[in-house]
Amino acid sequence: MFSLILRLFKFDFAMNKLKHTIAISLTFSLPVLFSLQNSFADELNLYLKNISADSVETVLLVDKSQQQLLVLKSTAPQNTLVVDTFRITTGKVDGNKEKEGDQKTPEGIYKIISSIPREQLPAKYGPMAFVLDYPNRVDKIKNRNGSNIWIHGRDEEIVGRQTEGCVSLENGKLLELSDYITLQKTPVIIIDSLYHNGRSSAAYAKFNRSDSLIVNWVDFWEKGDIEGFGRLFSEHFKTQSWNNKRLYLNNKKQLETIYNWKDVSADKLWILQSDHEALIHFQQDYLCPAFFSRGNKQLHLIWTDSIWQIISEDFTATQPRVTISSAVEIFLNKWRADWKTGDIDQYISHYDSLFSSGIHTSLEEWFTYKKGVFAKSQDIDIKISAISISSSDPYQWTVTFRQDYKSGNYHDLGIKRIQIKGHPQAPENFKILSENWEPLN
């Protein structure tokens, strides 16, 4: 049996769970005095949601209204920690950045893509600068422009809003912050304010709809509902492999004609959100009749027309793809080896408790029959060739092959057909559900 870990976040279980607000309990470990109100904790839940990840590494949250940067981590599902806070200064002009020179700090979810050392900077920028990937994908869709949005230091004391759009800290504090930053990995969420006391219930609902999107994304894809699946994607969607939504969905439709079933599950799920966009991160397990794959997936969402829509997806394999043919070959070799040794207990361990074959309608009958055959057999040798594999039911495969059997003076040649079930990631645990043999003249 395949491990239940592979199904930990199976969405037929999680449909109801994820469609409700997920309460994340907060604990705070602050090196400075920081007065927390209930509204702060409630608002923070909207921007970092660890649903099933073992942990979430450092996330930087910039609150422009409070001129404060929070360092967040999650060490377990439903457990978010504020591990540090920093006083900052942002753009001189309020509002979300729209164009070059407007002196506004952008709002969204950004990645720190590089750093600039002191020797390459004017003195006013302090000991270093961390470069954000502004304009990001959402900014470009919204026709926002501008450049050189950094997190950098400053030689002077912070008094009010002082930058041309960057996020700036006093030099010593920037060096402290740098300990929390990993290039190309640490995300930065920039928002107008955590304290939206006047936010409507509809506005709050926006942050919870990302949960239902990932539920529907898995459900539609697994069922082969490409029409419903396609509605989750923006017309601006594209990836490195697909230039537009139409080509991407056409490929999905083609795969539906090849694979008559699939199993999709997500685990280690966590979500980052801002007022305009969201990033959904999870481990994706994908199984179809031909292969199994596992990797990390990220869906990038944009909020438009009162719904979340996917504008890009990225997948990075975390282990080599397992083909069903290779998994079946591993199983057949072990089954054949145990048969050759005549070890009835090892041999029968490859058969499922619900096994049946012709007149042998139970595993017990099969065991008794094969035990008698083994007792009479000497120098067993089995050769297998011309293997073909098909599947019409999830987690089950019909394997047909040419079997050449010899034992002492006995020899037969025929076509064997076995039906096996299990998960290709653990082929040693495949079990035979049925077995039939037809002689070849």
N, C-alpha and C positions, 0 to 999 in steps of 0.2 A: 504494500500500500504506500502510495506517495505520502510524504509528510504533510501533516495539517498546517505546518508553517507556510507552505506554498499557498494555502487558502486562508491565511490569517485575516486578510482584508478582502475576502471575496464579497462582491458587491450585492449578491442576492441576500447576504446577511446584513450588509451595511446600508441598504437602501433607506430604511427608516432612520437608522442612527445618524447618517450624515445629513439628512434633510432637516434636522433640527440644529439649533445653535449649539455649538460645542463649547462647553465651559472649560476654560483653561485656568487651573488654579495657579496663582502667582505667589512666588516667594521672592523676597528682595534681599540682596546683600550689597549694601551701598557703603563705599568708603567715605562718603560725605553725608551730612544730614540732609534728608530729603523727605519732605512731608507729602504723604500719599493720601489722596482722597479716593473714595469708591469710584468716582467717575473716571479717574485716571486708569485704574485697574480694568474697568469695563472697556474703556477705549483701547487700551493696549491689546486686549484680546482680539481686536479686529485686524491687527496688522501682522501678527505672527501667530499662526495656529499650528501646533504640533499635534497631529491627529493620531499617528501611529509610528512615527519615527523613533528609533532608539535615542537619538539626540539630534539637535540642530546646532550647528556651530555658530560662531559670532555673526550677529546681524546688527548693523548700525541704524538707528532710527533718529532722524533729525526732525525736531519740532521747531518750526520757524517762529511760531507765535511766542514760545517760551525761550527762544534762543538757547536751545539745549540739545545735546546729543546723548542718546541713551545707548549703551552697549547691552544687547540682549543675547541670551543663550537659552536653550532648552535642553535639559539633561535627561528628560523622559517625557513620554506623552502626557499632555495636559499639565506640564510643569515648566513654566517660563520664568527665567530669572533675569533681573536687571543687575548686571555685575559691575557697572560703572556709569558715571554721568560726567558730562563735560559742558562747560559754558562755551558757547560759540557766538559768532556773528555771521549774519547772512546778508543777502542783497539789500541795498539801500531802499529799493522800491518794493512794496508789497505785491503779492500775486505770483502766479505761475509764469515762468519764463516763456516768452513767445518769440523773441527775435534777438539777434546780436545787438548788444549795447543797451538793452532795456534795463540793466542793473537789477534784474530779478533772479532769484534762485529757483531753478526748476523743481518741479514736484513729480515724483514717480519712484520707480525702483531701478536702481543703477548698480553697475558693477565697477569695482576699482580695477582698471585695466593695466595701470603702470604707475611708476613713481618717478619723480624728478629729484635728483640730489641737490644739496645746497649750492654746489659749485656751478650749477647750470641755471640758478635762479637769481633774480634781483633780491637784494637784502630784505625787502619788505615782505617777502613770502616765507621768511624763516628758514628752518633747517631742511625742509623737504616739502614736496607737494604730491598728493595722490590724485591721479587723473581719473575722472568718472567718464563713463561711456555716453555722455550727453552729446548730441541727441540720440536717444535710444529708438527702438522700433516704434513705440507709441508716439514719441515726439515727431518722428518723420511722417507718420500717418496723419498727424494733426498739423503738419506743415510748420512745426516749430523749428527754429534754427538758432545758431549760436555755436560757440566753441569754448574750449579751455575752462571747463567747469571743474574746479579742483577742491580738495580738502587740503588746506595749507596752514602754515604758521603765520605769525606776525610779531614784529618787534615791539609794537605799542600795545597798551592796555585796551581791552575791549570796552567800548562805550557806545551802546546803541548798535544800529545796523550800519555796517561800514564797508561791505565788499561790493564788487561790481557783479556779483552773482555766485561767487564761490561760497564755500563753508570754511570759516577760518577759526583757529584756536590760538591761544597764546603758545609760544614756542615750546615751553616745557610740557604743556598739556598735549601738544601734538605728538611729542616723542612718546608720552605715555600711551596715547591712543594707537600709535603705530604697532605696539605689542599685540593688539587685537586684530590687526589687518593681515590678510593673506591675499596677495595679488591674484586677480582673475577668479577669486573665490568669494571674498567677503562682500555680501550685498549691502547696499545703502538705500534705505527707504527715506524719502524726503516728503514731508507732509506740511500742510499749512498749520494745523493744530490738532493736538490730541483732545482738546477740550471742546467738543462739539455738543455743548449742553442743549442747543436748540435743534439738534439733528432730528429729522422726522423719522418715524418708524420705517417708512419706505426707504429712506437713505441707509438706515441700519441694515435693512433686509438685503441691500446690495452686497454687503460683505459676507452674508451667509449663502448667497446664491452660487458662489464659486464652489461650495460643497456639493450642491445638487448638480452642477455642471459635470464634475468628475464622475459622479454616480451615473449620469446619463451617458457620458462619453464611453464608459466601460460597457454599459448595458446595450446601447445601440450597436457598438462595434461587435460585441460578442454574439448578438442575435442576427447580425447581418442586415440591420435596418440602416442602409446607407443614406436613405432620405432623411431619417431622423438624425443620424450621425452628422450629415452635412449641414444641418441647421445650426450646429454648434460652432461652425467656423465662419470667420469674418471673410468678406470679399477681399480683404487685404492679406489673407493668409498666404504664406509661402515659407519654404524651408530651403536648406542647402540642396536638397534633391529635387524639390518640386517648386516651380516658379509661380504657380498659382493654385487656387482652390480646385479648379476644374480638373487639372491634370492629376492632382492628388486623389480626388474622389474617384476619378476614372480608374486609377490603379486599384483602389479599394474594391470597386465593382468587379474588376477583372479577377482579383484574388477570391472573391466570393464564388466565382464559377469554378475555381480550382479546388478550394478547400470547403468541404460540406459541413464542417464544424470547426469551432475554435474555442479556446478557453482563455480569457484575459483576466488577470487579477492585479491588484495594486497593493503595495504594502510600503511601510516606512514613509508615510504620506505627511507632508507639511506644506503650508501655504503662506506666502508673503502677499500682502495687499497694500495698495495705496488707494487714494480716492479715484484714481483713473485706470489702474492696471493691477494685475495679479499674476503671480508665478506659482504654479502648482508643481511640486517636486514629489516623485515617488519611485519606488522600485517596481518595474513592470515585468510580470511573468506572462509569456505568450506561448500557448501550446496549440498546434494544429496537427492534422494528420501527418505532416512531413517533418516537423522540427519543433524544438523547444528553444526559446531564447529568454535571457534575463538581462536586464540592464536598468540604468537610471534614465528616467524620462522627465522632461520639463515641458509644461504647457504654459505659453505666455498668453494672457488674456487682456482684452481691452473692454472697457465699459462703454457701451454705445447703445442708444435707443432703449435704455432701461434693461439691458441684458448684458451678460458677459459673453464674449465671443473669443474664440481661439485665433490668434494671429500668427503663431508659429509653434513648432514642437521640435524638440531635440532629444535624441536617444543615444546613449553611450553604453555599449555592451559591457557588462562586468564579468562575463565569463564566455568562453567560446560557445557558439551555437551547437546544440546537440541534435544531430539528425536522427530520425526514427530508424533509418536503415542501420546506422552504426549501433544504436542501442539494441535493436533486435539481434544483430550479429553477436553482440556481447552475451545476450541472454541465451541464444541458441548454442553457442560454444560451451557455456557452463552446463546447460541442460544435457547436451550431447556427452560432455566429459563425465558427468555423474551417471549417465546411462551406461557408458562404456565400463566404468568401474564396477557396475553391478551393485552399488550401494543403494538399496531400495529406499532407505529413509531420506538420503540426499536427493535422490531422483524424484520421489513423491513430493518433496518440499516445493517443487516448481509448479505444482498443480493447485488450483483454487479449491476452496471447500465446496463450491457449487459445481465442480467439474462433472461433465457427463460425456460419454462417447459411445454411440451406438447402443449395444445391449447393456453397457456398463453405465447405469443411470446415476451413480453416485461415486464420490471419491473413494469411499470405503470398498465398493465393488472393484474399482480400478486398482486399488492397492492390493487387494487379494489376488486379482488376476495377474498383475505384473510381478508380484512376489513369487508366484508359482513359475512364471516364465524365467525370471532371473535365476531361480534355483536350478533350472535345467540348462542354462546358457553358459558357454565358455568362450573366452577370447572374443568378446563383443567388439565389433567395429562398425561405426556409422559414418557414412560420408553424406554431406548435404551440399546441394548445388541448385542453381537456377531459382534463387529466392525472389519472391515477389511479395509486396506488402500493400494492403489496402485498408481503408478504415471508413466506416459509416457512422459509428457511434463514438462519442467522446471517451477518451482513455481506453479505447479498445482497438486492436488491430488484428486483421486476418492475415496470417503468414502462410504462404504456400511455397513448397519447395520439393525438389526431387531428392528422395531418400534411398540410399544404397546401404542395406543392412546385411551384416554377416555375423554368424555365431557358430563356431565349430563347423559342422558340415552343412549348416543351413544358410541359405542366401535368398533374400527377396529384394525387389526393386519396385518402387512405387512413388506415387505423389501423395505427400502428406499435407494436410491443411490443419493448422492450429489457430485457435482464437486466443489471444492473450490480452490481459488488461494490466494497467499500471501507469507509471510515469517514467518517461525516458531518462530523466535525470538520475534515476536509480534502477537501471535495467536489471540488476541482480534481484530486484523484488518483483519483476514481472511474474504473473501467474497465468497458467493455462486454464481457460474456461471450457474448451472443448477440443477434441482431436479426432480427425478422420484420416483414413489411409485407403488409397485405391491402387491396386497392382498395375504395373506396366507390363505389357506382353513382351 
